């Protein structure tokens, strides 16, 4: 998005590349619905019925700004079954410090950049 580019490994045992792309497009559109919204991009997913965790990028929209963090969803810690079609339901509310008081690394973009990415 914009000038930002990231490479990362993904697990292709459960989803193929097209399924990741479809999920990301859907999850980015969730951010368009409200000025304050939470979504998440799954960056690596094993079969949720057999895996322990899912890596993702939670996305938090506040007005025109989107804050992006790197996170792990531990499946055993969830109060409900993980739904890959709605991964944002398993994302914690945004926090800028971890449980030890350390700043959580995050970067930001805008809803305009998200829209340009979606509709180019």
Biopython code that builds the backbone (N, CA, C, O; Angstrom):
import numpy as np
from Bio.PDB.StructureBuilder import StructureBuilder

atoms = [
    (1, "UNK", "N", (0.847, -1.166, 0.000)),
    (1, "UNK", "CA", (0.000, 0.000, 0.000)),
    (1, "UNK", "C", (0.885, 1.218, 0.000)),
    (1, "UNK", "O", (1.851, 1.299, 0.759)),
    (2, "UNK", "N", (0.558, 2.159, -0.844)),
    (2, "UNK", "CA", (1.445, 3.295, -0.981)),
    (2, "UNK", "C", (2.810, 2.790, -1.407)),
    (2, "UNK", "O", (2.922, 2.014, -2.356)),
    (3, "UNK", "N", (3.850, 3.228, -0.707)),
    (3, "UNK", "CA", (5.211, 2.775, -1.001)),
    (3, "UNK", "C", (5.618, 1.585, -0.147)),
    (3, "UNK", "O", (6.729, 1.073, -0.285)),
    (4, "UNK", "N", (4.727, 1.139, 0.735)),
    (4, "UNK", "CA", (5.074, 0.057, 1.657)),
    (4, "UNK", "C", (4.883, -1.297, 0.998)),
    (4, "UNK", "O", (3.877, -1.555, 0.337)),
    (5, "UNK", "N", (5.873, -2.155, 1.195)),
    (5, "UNK", "CA", (5.820, -3.505, 0.658)),
    (5, "UNK", "C", (6.400, -4.446, 1.706)),
    (5, "UNK", "O", (7.379, -4.109, 2.372)),
    (6, "UNK", "N", (5.805, -5.615, 1.852)),
    (6, "UNK", "CA", (6.264, -6.569, 2.862)),
    (6, "UNK", "C", (6.266, -7.964, 2.261)),
    (6, "UNK", "O", (5.334, -8.335, 1.546)),
    (7, "UNK", "N", (7.298, -8.736, 2.543)),
    (7, "UNK", "CA", (7.350, -10.145, 2.161)),
    (7, "UNK", "C", (7.239, -10.973, 3.431)),
    (7, "UNK", "O", (7.728, -10.570, 4.487)),
    (8, "UNK", "N", (6.601, -12.121, 3.328)),
    (8, "UNK", "CA", (6.430, -12.963, 4.508)),
    (8, "UNK", "C", (6.087, -14.376, 4.062)),
    (8, "UNK", "O", (5.536, -14.572, 2.980)),
    (9, "UNK", "N", (6.413, -15.363, 4.896)),
    (9, "UNK", "CA", (6.062, -16.757, 4.565)),
    (9, "UNK", "C", (4.591, -17.017, 4.901)),
    (9, "UNK", "O", (4.078, -16.474, 5.880)),
    (10, "UNK", "N", (3.918, -17.828, 4.112)),
    (10, "UNK", "CA", (2.544, -18.219, 4.409)),
    (10, "UNK", "C", (2.416, -19.739, 4.360)),
    (10, "UNK", "O", (3.148, -20.423, 3.644)),
    (11, "UNK", "N", (1.483, -20.235, 5.126)),
    (11, "UNK", "CA", (1.181, -21.669, 5.155)),
    (11, "UNK", "C", (0.169, -21.952, 4.047)),
    (11, "UNK", "O", (-0.933, -21.403, 4.072)),
    (12, "UNK", "N", (0.515, -22.784, 3.093)),
    (12, "UNK", "CA", (-0.381, -23.100, 1.977)),
    (12, "UNK", "C", (-1.007, -24.488, 2.109)),
    (12, "UNK", "O", (-1.469, -25.053, 1.118)),
    (13, "UNK", "N", (-1.027, -25.036, 3.314)),
    (13, "UNK", "CA", (-1.624, -26.353, 3.506)),
    (13, "UNK", "C", (-3.139, -26.291, 3.659)),
    (13, "UNK", "O", (-3.822, -27.273, 3.368)),
    (14, "UNK", "N", (-3.677, -25.166, 4.106)),
    (14, "UNK", "CA", (-5.125, -25.023, 4.318)),
    (14, "UNK", "C", (-5.745, -24.125, 3.251)),
    (14, "UNK", "O", (-6.758, -24.480, 2.648)),
    (15, "UNK", "N", (-5.140, -22.967, 3.018)),
    (15, "UNK", "CA", (-5.585, -22.037, 1.978)),
    (15, "UNK", "C", (-4.529, -21.968, 0.889)),
    (15, "UNK", "O", (-3.338, -22.133, 1.149)),
    (16, "UNK", "N", (-4.986, -21.719, -0.343)),
    (16, "UNK", "CA", (-4.039, -21.400, -1.410)),
    (16, "UNK", "C", (-3.948, -19.870, -1.517)),
    (16, "UNK", "O", (-4.644, -19.152, -0.800)),
    (17, "UNK", "N", (-3.105, -19.389, -2.399)),
    (17, "UNK", "CA", (-2.877, -17.945, -2.534)),
    (17, "UNK", "C", (-4.180, -17.216, -2.849)),
    (17, "UNK", "O", (-4.431, -16.141, -2.304)),
    (18, "UNK", "N", (-5.003, -17.780, -3.714)),
    (18, "UNK", "CA", (-6.266, -17.130, -4.079)),
    (18, "UNK", "C", (-7.194, -16.984, -2.868)),
    (18, "UNK", "O", (-7.885, -15.974, -2.739)),
    (19, "UNK", "N", (-7.213, -17.970, -1.994)),
    (19, "UNK", "CA", (-8.060, -17.873, -0.800)),
    (19, "UNK", "C", (-7.562, -16.773, 0.141)),
    (19, "UNK", "O", (-8.371, -16.068, 0.746)),
    (20, "UNK", "N", (-6.257, -16.621, 0.270)),
    (20, "UNK", "CA", (-5.717, -15.504, 1.051)),
    (20, "UNK", "C", (-6.151, -14.179, 0.422)),
    (20, "UNK", "O", (-6.615, -13.284, 1.128)),
    (21, "UNK", "N", (-6.005, -14.048, -0.884)),
    (21, "UNK", "CA", (-6.355, -12.805, -1.565)),
    (21, "UNK", "C", (-7.840, -12.482, -1.415)),
    (21, "UNK", "O", (-8.204, -11.328, -1.190)),
    (22, "UNK", "N", (-8.690, -13.485, -1.538)),
    (22, "UNK", "CA", (-10.132, -13.283, -1.371)),
    (22, "UNK", "C", (-10.447, -12.835, 0.056)),
    (22, "UNK", "O", (-11.234, -11.911, 0.263)),
    (23, "UNK", "N", (-9.834, -13.489, 1.027)),
    (23, "UNK", "CA", (-10.033, -13.118, 2.422)),
    (23, "UNK", "C", (-9.584, -11.686, 2.674)),
    (23, "UNK", "O", (-10.298, -10.920, 3.321)),
    (24, "UNK", "N", (-8.407, -11.315, 2.172)),
    (24, "UNK", "CA", (-7.905, -9.956, 2.390)),
    (24, "UNK", "C", (-8.838, -8.914, 1.795)),
    (24, "UNK", "O", (-9.127, -7.905, 2.439)),
    (25, "UNK", "N", (-9.311, -9.141, 0.580)),
    (25, "UNK", "CA", (-10.223, -8.173, -0.045)),
    (25, "UNK", "C", (-11.486, -8.016, 0.812)),
    (25, "UNK", "O", (-11.944, -6.898, 1.052)),
    (26, "UNK", "N", (-12.037, -9.127, 1.263)),
    (26, "UNK", "CA", (-13.233, -9.086, 2.111)),
    (26, "UNK", "C", (-12.946, -8.333, 3.415)),
    (26, "UNK", "O", (-13.731, -7.480, 3.832)),
    (27, "UNK", "N", (-11.828, -8.651, 4.047)),
    (27, "UNK", "CA", (-11.484, -8.044, 5.335)),
    (27, "UNK", "C", (-11.163, -6.558, 5.201)),
    (27, "UNK", "O", (-11.452, -5.786, 6.115)),
    (28, "UNK", "N", (-10.576, -6.146, 4.095)),
    (28, "UNK", "CA", (-10.321, -4.726, 3.881)),
    (28, "UNK", "C", (-11.620, -3.964, 3.653)),
    (28, "UNK", "O", (-11.745, -2.812, 4.070)),
    (29, "UNK", "N", (-12.577, -4.593, 3.001)),
    (29, "UNK", "CA", (-13.876, -3.935, 2.777)),
    (29, "UNK", "C", (-14.629, -3.716, 4.088)),
    (29, "UNK", "O", (-15.433, -2.789, 4.189)),
    (30, "UNK", "N", (-14.380, -4.553, 5.088)),
    (30, "UNK", "CA", (-14.994, -4.373, 6.403)),
    (30, "UNK", "C", (-14.644, -2.990, 6.962)),
    (30, "UNK", "O", (-15.459, -2.372, 7.647)),
    (31, "UNK", "N", (-13.442, -2.513, 6.673)),
    (31, "UNK", "CA", (-13.007, -1.216, 7.180)),
    (31, "UNK", "C", (-13.772, -0.058, 6.564)),
    (31, "UNK", "O", (-13.833, 1.022, 7.150)),
    (32, "UNK", "N", (-14.350, -0.265, 5.399)),
    (32, "UNK", "CA", (-15.084, 0.806, 4.735)),
    (32, "UNK", "C", (-16.448, 1.076, 5.370)),
    (32, "UNK", "O", (-17.025, 2.148, 5.181)),
    (33, "UNK", "N", (-16.959, 0.106, 6.119)),
    (33, "UNK", "CA", (-18.316, 0.196, 6.639)),
    (33, "UNK", "C", (-18.541, 1.220, 7.731)),
    (33, "UNK", "O", (-19.637, 1.768, 7.843)),
    (34, "UNK", "N", (-17.526, 1.490, 8.542)),
    (34, "UNK", "CA", (-17.681, 2.407, 9.671)),
    (34, "UNK", "C", (-16.419, 3.230, 9.842)),
    (34, "UNK", "O", (-15.335, 2.805, 9.442)),
    (35, "UNK", "N", (-16.558, 4.406, 10.437)),
    (35, "UNK", "CA", (-15.381, 5.256, 10.693)),
    (35, "UNK", "C", (-14.488, 4.674, 11.779)),
    (35, "UNK", "O", (-13.295, 4.975, 11.819)),
    (36, "UNK", "N", (-15.034, 3.856, 12.650)),
    (36, "UNK", "CA", (-14.262, 3.149, 13.669)),
    (36, "UNK", "C", (-14.588, 1.672, 13.503)),
    (36, "UNK", "O", (-15.691, 1.229, 13.823)),
    (37, "UNK", "N", (-13.625, 0.920, 13.003)),
    (37, "UNK", "CA", (-13.864, -0.491, 12.692)),
    (37, "UNK", "C", (-12.593, -1.290, 12.954)),
    (37, "UNK", "O", (-11.486, -0.750, 12.956)),
    (38, "UNK", "N", (-12.779, -2.579, 13.174)),
    (38, "UNK", "CA", (-11.662, -3.500, 13.351)),
    (38, "UNK", "C", (-11.776, -4.604, 12.312)),
    (38, "UNK", "O", (-12.863, -5.125, 12.064)),
    (39, "UNK", "N", (-10.662, -4.950, 11.715)),
    (39, "UNK", "CA", (-10.620, -6.080, 10.798)),
    (39, "UNK", "C", (-9.268, -6.759, 10.993)),
    (39, "UNK", "O", (-8.530, -6.443, 11.926)),
    (40, "UNK", "N", (-8.956, -7.688, 10.108)),
    (40, "UNK", "CA", (-7.671, -8.366, 10.237)),
    (40, "UNK", "C", (-7.368, -9.127, 8.959)),
    (40, "UNK", "O", (-8.253, -9.716, 8.339)),
    (41, "UNK", "N", (-6.112, -9.102, 8.583)),
    (41, "UNK", "CA", (-5.643, -9.871, 7.429)),
    (41, "UNK", "C", (-4.899, -11.091, 7.947)),
    (41, "UNK", "O", (-3.924, -10.965, 8.687)),
    (42, "UNK", "N", (-5.357, -12.253, 7.561)),
    (42, "UNK", "CA", (-4.661, -13.481, 7.953)),
    (42, "UNK", "C", (-3.397, -13.582, 7.110)),
    (42, "UNK", "O", (-3.458, -13.544, 5.881)),
    (43, "UNK", "N", (-2.254, -13.712, 7.774)),
    (43, "UNK", "CA", (-0.990, -13.815, 7.040)),
    (43, "UNK", "C", (-0.482, -15.248, 6.957)),
    (43, "UNK", "O", (0.383, -15.550, 6.136)),
    (44, "UNK", "N", (-1.011, -16.136, 7.802)),
    (44, "UNK", "CA", (-0.682, -17.553, 7.703)),
    (44, "UNK", "C", (-1.691, -18.351, 8.520)),
    (44, "UNK", "O", (-1.888, -18.098, 9.709)),
    (45, "UNK", "N", (-2.331, -19.328, 7.856)),
    (45, "UNK", "CA", (-3.355, -20.112, 8.531)),
    (45, "UNK", "C", (-3.196, -21.602, 8.218)),
    (45, "UNK", "O", (-3.273, -22.010, 7.059)),
    (46, "UNK", "N", (-2.977, -22.402, 9.249)),
    (46, "UNK", "CA", (-3.065, -23.850, 9.076)),
    (46, "UNK", "C", (-4.537, -24.241, 9.223)),
    (46, "UNK", "O", (-5.372, -23.371, 9.468)),
    (47, "UNK", "N", (-4.866, -25.483, 9.083)),
    (47, "UNK", "CA", (-6.237, -25.943, 9.311)),
    (47, "UNK", "C", (-6.605, -25.615, 10.756)),
    (47, "UNK", "O", (-5.988, -26.149, 11.679)),
    (48, "UNK", "N", (-7.611, -24.734, 10.977)),
    (48, "UNK", "CA", (-7.960, -24.326, 12.334)),
    (48, "UNK", "C", (-8.429, -25.474, 13.239)),
    (48, "UNK", "O", (-8.384, -25.348, 14.462)),
    (49, "UNK", "N", (-8.872, -26.579, 12.658)),
    (49, "UNK", "CA", (-9.301, -27.705, 13.497)),
    (49, "UNK", "C", (-8.116, -28.493, 14.043)),
    (49, "UNK", "O", (-8.271, -29.288, 14.970)),
    (50, "UNK", "N", (-6.919, -28.272, 13.462)),
    (50, "UNK", "CA", (-5.735, -29.003, 13.908)),
    (50, "UNK", "C", (-4.587, -28.096, 14.349)),
    (50, "UNK", "O", (-3.662, -28.551, 15.022)),
    (51, "UNK", "N", (-4.640, -26.825, 13.976)),
    (51, "UNK", "CA", (-3.558, -25.908, 14.312)),
    (51, "UNK", "C", (-3.721, -25.302, 15.693)),
    (51, "UNK", "O", (-4.780, -25.406, 16.311)),
    (52, "UNK", "N", (-2.662, -24.670, 16.169)),
    (52, "UNK", "CA", (-2.663, -24.029, 17.479)),
    (52, "UNK", "C", (-2.843, -22.518, 17.398)),
    (52, "UNK", "O", (-3.385, -21.897, 18.312)),
    (53, "UNK", "N", (-2.378, -21.928, 16.284)),
    (53, "UNK", "CA", (-2.434, -20.475, 16.181)),
    (53, "UNK", "C", (-2.493, -20.037, 14.720)),
    (53, "UNK", "O", (-2.193, -20.797, 13.800)),
    (54, "UNK", "N", (-2.888, -18.790, 14.552)),
    (54, "UNK", "CA", (-2.983, -18.154, 13.243)),
    (54, "UNK", "C", (-2.241, -16.832, 13.343)),
    (54, "UNK", "O", (-2.431, -16.091, 14.307)),
    (55, "UNK", "N", (-1.405, -16.527, 12.373)),
    (55, "UNK", "CA", (-0.753, -15.235, 12.353)),
    (55, "UNK", "C", (-1.572, -14.277, 11.506)),
    (55, "UNK", "O", (-2.140, -14.644, 10.478)),
    (56, "UNK", "N", (-1.614, -13.036, 11.974)),
    (56, "UNK", "CA", (-2.457, -12.058, 11.287)),
    (56, "UNK", "C", (-1.958, -10.642, 11.521)),
    (56, "UNK", "O", (-1.073, -10.392, 12.339)),
    (57, "UNK", "N", (-2.554, -9.736, 10.779)),
    (57, "UNK", "CA", (-2.333, -8.306, 10.954)),
    (57, "UNK", "C", (-3.666, -7.682, 11.322)),
    (57, "UNK", "O", (-4.487, -7.433, 10.440)),
    (58, "UNK", "N", (-3.904, -7.422, 12.600)),
    (58, "UNK", "CA", (-5.111, -6.696, 12.978)),
    (58, "UNK", "C", (-5.071, -5.283, 12.384)),
    (58, "UNK", "O", (-4.022, -4.641, 12.332)),
    (59, "UNK", "N", (-6.219, -4.829, 11.949)),
    (59, "UNK", "CA", (-6.372, -3.497, 11.356)),
    (59, "UNK", "C", (-7.410, -2.741, 12.175)),
    (59, "UNK", "O", (-8.521, -3.228, 12.384)),
    (60, "UNK", "N", (-7.045, -1.560, 12.633)),
    (60, "UNK", "CA", (-7.947, -0.761, 13.464)),
    (60, "UNK", "C", (-8.161, 0.589, 12.790)),
    (60, "UNK", "O", (-7.226, 1.376, 12.639)),
    (61, "UNK", "N", (-9.397, 0.844, 12.390)),
    (61, "UNK", "CA", (-9.704, 2.119, 11.753)),
    (61, "UNK", "C", (-10.265, 3.092, 12.782)),
    (61, "UNK", "O", (-11.211, 2.788, 13.508)),
    (62, "UNK", "N", (-9.649, 4.273, 12.820)),
    (62, "UNK", "CA", (-10.131, 5.393, 13.621)),
    (62, "UNK", "C", (-10.207, 6.579, 12.670)),
    (62, "UNK", "O", (-9.191, 7.197, 12.352)),
    (63, "UNK", "N", (-11.411, 6.891, 12.222)),
    (63, "UNK", "CA", (-11.568, 7.963, 11.244)),
    (63, "UNK", "C", (-10.924, 7.576, 9.930)),
    (63, "UNK", "O", (-11.270, 6.553, 9.341)),
    (64, "UNK", "N", (-9.994, 8.385, 9.472)),
    (64, "UNK", "CA", (-9.316, 8.128, 8.197)),
    (64, "UNK", "C", (-8.044, 7.293, 8.360)),
    (64, "UNK", "O", (-7.454, 6.863, 7.369)),
    (65, "UNK", "N", (-7.622, 7.065, 9.600)),
    (65, "UNK", "CA", (-6.362, 6.368, 9.865)),
    (65, "UNK", "C", (-6.600, 4.900, 10.171)),
    (65, "UNK", "O", (-7.521, 4.543, 10.905)),
    (66, "UNK", "N", (-5.756, 4.059, 9.599)),
    (66, "UNK", "CA", (-5.762, 2.620, 9.861)),
    (66, "UNK", "C", (-4.444, 2.277, 10.557)),
    (66, "UNK", "O", (-3.365, 2.532, 10.022)),
    (67, "UNK", "N", (-4.542, 1.697, 11.752)),
    (67, "UNK", "CA", (-3.370, 1.219, 12.477)),
    (67, "UNK", "C", (-3.252, -0.277, 12.236)),
    (67, "UNK", "O", (-4.241, -1.005, 12.323)),
    (68, "UNK", "N", (-2.040, -0.738, 11.932)),
    (68, "UNK", "CA", (-1.788, -2.137, 11.589)),
    (68, "UNK", "C", (-0.757, -2.696, 12.566)),
    (68, "UNK", "O", (0.282, -2.081, 12.806)),
    (69, "UNK", "N", (-1.051, -3.849, 13.117)),
    (69, "UNK", "CA", (-0.128, -4.521, 14.029)),
    (69, "UNK", "C", (0.106, -5.943, 13.537)),
    (69, "UNK", "O", (-0.631, -6.442, 12.686)),
    (70, "UNK", "N", (1.110, -6.576, 14.065)),
    (70, "UNK", "CA", (1.362, -7.981, 13.791)),
    (70, "UNK", "C", (0.911, -8.755, 15.029)),
    (70, "UNK", "O", (1.225, -8.354, 16.150)),
    (71, "UNK", "N", (0.182, -9.855, 14.844)),
    (71, "UNK", "CA", (-0.361, -10.557, 16.004)),
    (71, "UNK", "C", (-0.483, -12.048, 15.733)),
    (71, "UNK", "O", (-0.411, -12.506, 14.593)),
    (72, "UNK", "N", (-0.667, -12.781, 16.807)),
    (72, "UNK", "CA", (-0.944, -14.213, 16.747)),
    (72, "UNK", "C", (-2.266, -14.450, 17.472)),
    (72, "UNK", "O", (-2.472, -13.955, 18.580)),
    (73, "UNK", "N", (-3.147, -15.202, 16.846)),
    (73, "UNK", "CA", (-4.393, -15.616, 17.493)),
    (73, "UNK", "C", (-4.180, -17.041, 17.974)),
    (73, "UNK", "O", (-4.041, -17.958, 17.165)),
    (74, "UNK", "N", (-4.153, -17.231, 19.292)),
    (74, "UNK", "CA", (-4.016, -18.566, 19.859)),
    (74, "UNK", "C", (-5.407, -19.186, 19.947)),
    (74, "UNK", "O", (-6.253, -18.727, 20.716)),
    (75, "UNK", "N", (-5.634, -20.216, 19.166)),
    (75, "UNK", "CA", (-6.969, -20.797, 19.031)),
    (75, "UNK", "C", (-7.521, -21.328, 20.343)),
    (75, "UNK", "O", (-8.727, -21.249, 20.577)),
    (76, "UNK", "N", (-6.670, -21.864, 21.198)),
    (76, "UNK", "CA", (-7.143, -22.420, 22.468)),
    (76, "UNK", "C", (-7.613, -21.334, 23.444)),
    (76, "UNK", "O", (-8.328, -21.633, 24.400)),
    (77, "UNK", "N", (-7.217, -20.079, 23.209)),
    (77, "UNK", "CA", (-7.605, -18.980, 24.091)),
    (77, "UNK", "C", (-8.921, -18.326, 23.695)),
    (77, "UNK", "O", (-9.431, -17.474, 24.422)),
    (78, "UNK", "N", (-9.475, -18.713, 22.554)),
    (78, "UNK", "CA", (-10.700, -18.078, 22.074)),
    (78, "UNK", "C", (-11.929, -18.575, 22.825)),
    (78, "UNK", "O", (-12.006, -19.740, 23.215)),
    (79, "UNK", "N", (-12.881, -17.678, 23.022)),
    (79, "UNK", "CA", (-14.125, -18.058, 23.705)),
    (79, "UNK", "C", (-15.134, -18.674, 22.737)),
    (79, "UNK", "O", (-16.123, -19.267, 23.168)),
    (80, "UNK", "N", (-14.893, -18.539, 21.442)),
    (80, "UNK", "CA", (-15.740, -19.167, 20.423)),
    (80, "UNK", "C", (-14.855, -19.744, 19.338)),
    (80, "UNK", "O", (-13.678, -19.396, 19.245)),
    (81, "UNK", "N", (-15.403, -20.612, 18.526)),
    (81, "UNK", "CA", (-14.639, -21.253, 17.452)),
    (81, "UNK", "C", (-14.198, -20.193, 16.440)),
    (81, "UNK", "O", (-14.977, -19.321, 16.055)),
    (82, "UNK", "N", (-12.948, -20.285, 16.023)),
    (82, "UNK", "CA", (-12.409, -19.357, 15.032)),
    (82, "UNK", "C", (-13.140, -19.525, 13.710)),
    (82, "UNK", "O", (-13.330, -20.643, 13.230)),
    (83, "UNK", "N", (-13.553, -18.389, 13.118)),
    (83, "UNK", "CA", (-14.239, -18.396, 11.835)),
    (83, "UNK", "C", (-13.335, -17.710, 10.808)),
    (83, "UNK", "O", (-13.198, -16.487, 10.840)),
    (84, "UNK", "N", (-12.713, -18.472, 9.893)),
    (84, "UNK", "CA", (-11.819, -17.862, 8.900)),
    (84, "UNK", "C", (-12.505, -16.835, 8.004)),
    (84, "UNK", "O", (-11.831, -15.971, 7.443)),
    (85, "UNK", "N", (-13.821, -16.907, 7.856)),
    (85, "UNK", "CA", (-14.544, -15.944, 7.030)),
    (85, "UNK", "C", (-14.714, -14.598, 7.746)),
    (85, "UNK", "O", (-14.984, -13.584, 7.103)),
    (86, "UNK", "N", (-14.555, -14.589, 9.073)),
    (86, "UNK", "CA", (-14.691, -13.361, 9.862)),
    (86, "UNK", "C", (-13.583, -13.312, 10.926)),
    (86, "UNK", "O", (-13.873, -13.320, 12.123)),
    (87, "UNK", "N", (-12.334, -13.263, 10.497)),
    (87, "UNK", "CA", (-11.237, -13.349, 11.460)),
    (87, "UNK", "C", (-11.181, -12.189, 12.443)),
    (87, "UNK", "O", (-10.639, -12.339, 13.538)),
    (88, "UNK", "N", (-11.729, -11.034, 12.077)),
    (88, "UNK", "CA", (-11.717, -9.871, 12.962)),
    (88, "UNK", "C", (-12.463, -10.136, 14.265)),
    (88, "UNK", "O", (-12.222, -9.446, 15.255)),
    (89, "UNK", "N", (-13.361, -11.114, 14.290)),
    (89, "UNK", "CA", (-14.095, -11.437, 15.518)),
    (89, "UNK", "C", (-13.179, -12.045, 16.587)),
    (89, "UNK", "O", (-13.549, -12.111, 17.759)),
    (90, "UNK", "N", (-11.999, -12.483, 16.184)),
    (90, "UNK", "CA", (-11.045, -13.090, 17.122)),
    (90, "UNK", "C", (-9.888, -12.164, 17.469)),
    (90, "UNK", "O", (-8.937, -12.581, 18.130)),
    (91, "UNK", "N", (-9.960, -10.923, 17.033)),
    (91, "UNK", "CA", (-8.904, -9.945, 17.281)),
    (91, "UNK", "C", (-9.212, -9.173, 18.566)),
    (91, "UNK", "O", (-10.346, -8.761, 18.812)),
    (92, "UNK", "N", (-8.180, -8.994, 19.366)),
    (92, "UNK", "CA", (-8.305, -8.202, 20.591)),
    (92, "UNK", "C", (-8.487, -6.722, 20.232)),
    (92, "UNK", "O", (-8.063, -6.291, 19.160)),
    (93, "UNK", "N", (-9.110, -5.950, 21.115)),
    (93, "UNK", "CA", (-9.159, -4.499, 20.889)),
    (93, "UNK", "C", (-7.742, -3.931, 20.803)),
    (93, "UNK", "O", (-6.802, -4.493, 21.365)),
    (94, "UNK", "N", (-7.604, -2.828, 20.104)),
    (94, "UNK", "CA", (-6.276, -2.228, 19.924)),
    (94, "UNK", "C", (-5.699, -1.792, 21.266)),
    (94, "UNK", "O", (-6.372, -1.181, 22.096)),
    (95, "UNK", "N", (-4.441, -2.127, 21.442)),
    (95, "UNK", "CA", (-3.666, -1.676, 22.575)),
    (95, "UNK", "C", (-2.331, -1.220, 22.028)),
    (95, "UNK", "O", (-1.841, -1.778, 21.046)),
    (96, "UNK", "N", (-1.738, -0.221, 22.645)),
    (96, "UNK", "CA", (-0.441, 0.251, 22.162)),
    (96, "UNK", "C", (0.706, -0.232, 23.040)),
    (96, "UNK", "O", (1.873, 0.009, 22.732)),
    (97, "UNK", "N", (0.370, -0.924, 24.151)),
    (97, "UNK", "CA", (1.392, -1.531, 25.002)),
    (97, "UNK", "C", (1.013, -2.982, 25.285)),
    (97, "UNK", "O", (-0.168, -3.323, 25.364)),
    (98, "UNK", "N", (2.031, -3.834, 25.437)),
    (98, "UNK", "CA", (1.764, -5.236, 25.759)),
    (98, "UNK", "C", (1.615, -5.398, 27.270)),
    (98, "UNK", "O", (1.658, -4.418, 28.014)),
    (99, "UNK", "N", (1.440, -6.643, 27.717)),
    (99, "UNK", "CA", (1.213, -6.903, 29.143)),
    (99, "UNK", "C", (2.412, -6.545, 30.019)),
    (99, "UNK", "O", (2.257, -6.385, 31.230)),
    (100, "UNK", "N", (3.604, -6.416, 29.431)),
    (100, "UNK", "CA", (4.793, -6.001, 30.183)),
    (100, "UNK", "C", (5.016, -4.489, 30.127)),
    (100, "UNK", "O", (5.967, -3.979, 30.720)),
    (101, "UNK", "N", (4.143, -3.774, 29.417)),
    (101, "UNK", "CA", (4.281, -2.327, 29.318)),
    (101, "UNK", "C", (5.133, -1.849, 28.159)),
    (101, "UNK", "O", (5.408, -0.655, 28.045)),
    (102, "UNK", "N", (5.558, -2.773, 27.289)),
    (102, "UNK", "CA", (6.358, -2.408, 26.111)),
    (102, "UNK", "C", (5.448, -1.906, 25.001)),
    (102, "UNK", "O", (4.333, -2.398, 24.824)),
    (103, "UNK", "N", (5.936, -0.924, 24.258)),
    (103, "UNK", "CA", (5.169, -0.432, 23.115)),
    (103, "UNK", "C", (5.006, -1.531, 22.073)),
    (103, "UNK", "O", (5.959, -2.243, 21.760)),
    (104, "UNK", "N", (3.808, -1.665, 21.544)),
    (104, "UNK", "CA", (3.536, -2.621, 20.475)),
    (104, "UNK", "C", (3.874, -1.954, 19.152)),
    (104, "UNK", "O", (3.433, -0.838, 18.879)),
    (105, "UNK", "N", (4.655, -2.643, 18.338)),
    (105, "UNK", "CA", (5.029, -2.115, 17.037)),
    (105, "UNK", "C", (3.792, -2.040, 16.143)),
    (105, "UNK", "O", (3.023, -2.997, 16.044)),
    (106, "UNK", "N", (3.618, -0.919, 15.513)),
    (106, "UNK", "CA", (2.517, -0.773, 14.565)),
    (106, "UNK", "C", (2.890, 0.252, 13.517)),
    (106, "UNK", "O", (3.756, 1.098, 13.738)),
    (107, "UNK", "N", (2.245, 0.170, 12.399)),
    (107, "UNK", "CA", (2.408, 1.153, 11.358)),
    (107, "UNK", "C", (1.022, 1.603, 10.964)),
    (107, "UNK", "O", (0.022, 1.034, 11.401)),
    (108, "UNK", "N", (0.969, 2.622, 10.142)),
    (108, "UNK", "CA", (-0.342, 3.144, 9.790)),
    (108, "UNK", "C", (-0.432, 3.515, 8.325)),
    (108, "UNK", "O", (0.562, 3.770, 7.646)),
    (109, "UNK", "N", (-1.673, 3.533, 7.876)),
    (109, "UNK", "CA", (-1.996, 3.966, 6.531)),
    (109, "UNK", "C", (-3.334, 4.692, 6.633)),
    (109, "UNK", "O", (-3.783, 5.017, 7.733)),
    (110, "UNK", "N", (-3.957, 4.942, 5.517)),
    (110, "UNK", "CA", (-5.241, 5.644, 5.527)),
    (110, "UNK", "C", (-6.298, 4.798, 4.822)),
    (110, "UNK", "O", (-5.978, 3.884, 4.062)),
    (111, "UNK", "N", (-7.536, 5.113, 5.083)),
    (111, "UNK", "CA", (-8.622, 4.416, 4.386)),
    (111, "UNK", "C", (-8.537, 4.709, 2.879)),
    (111, "UNK", "O", (-8.928, 3.876, 2.061)),
    (112, "UNK", "N", (-8.031, 5.886, 2.521)),
    (112, "UNK", "CA", (-7.835, 6.205, 1.103)),
    (112, "UNK", "C", (-6.854, 5.250, 0.437)),
    (112, "UNK", "O", (-7.090, 4.809, -0.687)),
    (113, "UNK", "N", (-5.748, 4.924, 1.119)),
    (113, "UNK", "CA", (-4.775, 3.969, 0.589)),
    (113, "UNK", "C", (-5.390, 2.576, 0.484)),
    (113, "UNK", "O", (-5.139, 1.856, -0.483)),
    (114, "UNK", "N", (-6.187, 2.198, 1.467)),
    (114, "UNK", "CA", (-6.876, 0.895, 1.419)),
    (114, "UNK", "C", (-7.784, 0.853, 0.194)),
    (114, "UNK", "O", (-7.794, -0.135, -0.540)),
    (115, "UNK", "N", (-8.540, 1.914, -0.027)),
    (115, "UNK", "CA", (-9.454, 1.955, -1.186)),
    (115, "UNK", "C", (-8.672, 1.909, -2.495)),
    (115, "UNK", "O", (-9.078, 1.212, -3.426)),
    (116, "UNK", "N", (-7.567, 2.631, -2.585)),
    (116, "UNK", "CA", (-6.753, 2.588, -3.815)),
    (116, "UNK", "C", (-6.247, 1.174, -4.060)),
    (116, "UNK", "O", (-6.246, 0.702, -5.197)),
    (117, "UNK", "N", (-5.816, 0.496, -2.999)),
    (117, "UNK", "CA", (-5.338, -0.870, -3.124)),
    (117, "UNK", "C", (-6.452, -1.800, -3.596)),
    (117, "UNK", "O", (-6.236, -2.641, -4.469)),
    (118, "UNK", "N", (-7.649, -1.645, -3.014)),
    (118, "UNK", "CA", (-8.771, -2.520, -3.362)),
    (118, "UNK", "C", (-9.285, -2.325, -4.771)),
    (118, "UNK", "O", (-9.674, -3.286, -5.434)),
    (119, "UNK", "N", (-9.289, -1.093, -5.227)),
    (119, "UNK", "CA", (-10.000, -0.781, -6.472)),
    (119, "UNK", "C", (-9.100, -0.339, -7.610)),
    (119, "UNK", "O", (-9.549, 0.352, -8.524)),
    (120, "UNK", "N", (-7.813, -0.737, -7.566)),
    (120, "UNK", "CA", (-6.912, -0.392, -8.685)),
    (120, "UNK", "C", (-7.146, -1.331, -9.844)),
    (120, "UNK", "O", (-6.490, -1.209, -10.879)),
]
sb = StructureBuilder()
sb.init_structure("model")
sb.init_model(0)
sb.init_chain("A")
sb.init_seg("    ")
for serial, (resi, resn, name, xyz) in enumerate(atoms, 1):
    if name == "N":
        sb.init_residue(resn, " ", resi, " ")
    sb.init_atom(name, np.array(xyz, "f"), 0.0, 1.0, " ", f" {name:<3s}", serial, name[0])
structure = sb.get_structure()
